[in-house]
Amino acid sequence: MADPDCIFCKIVAGELPATIVDEDERTIAFMDIAPATRGHALVIPRTHSRDLLDASPEDFAATALAARRLAGRAKERLGADGVNLLNSCGRAAWQTVFHLHIHVIPRYRDDPLRLPWVPSEGDPLEIAAAAQELAAG
């Protein structure tokens, strides 16, 4: 199912151009037109889903596996020193295109990209409280 207003659905349908670098029966991967680093690509399911919570388990798994495949290629073929896989789920998490997608961002020792989160030690009691709320059962 496609969303007629979704730019990623239009890419899947061939209505908008994209530089496709990988595809299979469930997913398509293409270069990001506003890359954070050399080789930055997006992996999406062919079927429209708003975000990872809306996607079928099969489409989400296929998208994650395709992102992993592309991450390996970035290291092998582009000489990336590492790779970030980034998904944004909802506006508060910086999602701007509401079709599930995973950014595959090759990282290089000297690249200028800095993510906004700077890890620092958390409050152990707050961590334990959140863990208790998140735990199954």
Sequence and secondary structure as in RCSB ss.txt:
>XXXX:A:sequence
MADPDCIFCKIVAGELPATIVDEDERTIAFMDIAPATRGHALVIPRTHSRDLLDASPEDFAATALAARRLAGRAK
ERLGADGVNLLNSCGRAAWQTVFHLHIHVIPRYRDDPLRLPWVPSEGDPLEIAAAAQELAAG
>XXXX:A:secstr
   TT HHHHHHTTSS   EEEE SSEEEEE SS SSTT EEEEESS  SSTTTS HHHHHHHHHHHHHHHHHHH
HHH  SEEEEE   SGGGT  S S  EEEEEE TT     S       HHHHHHHHHHHS  
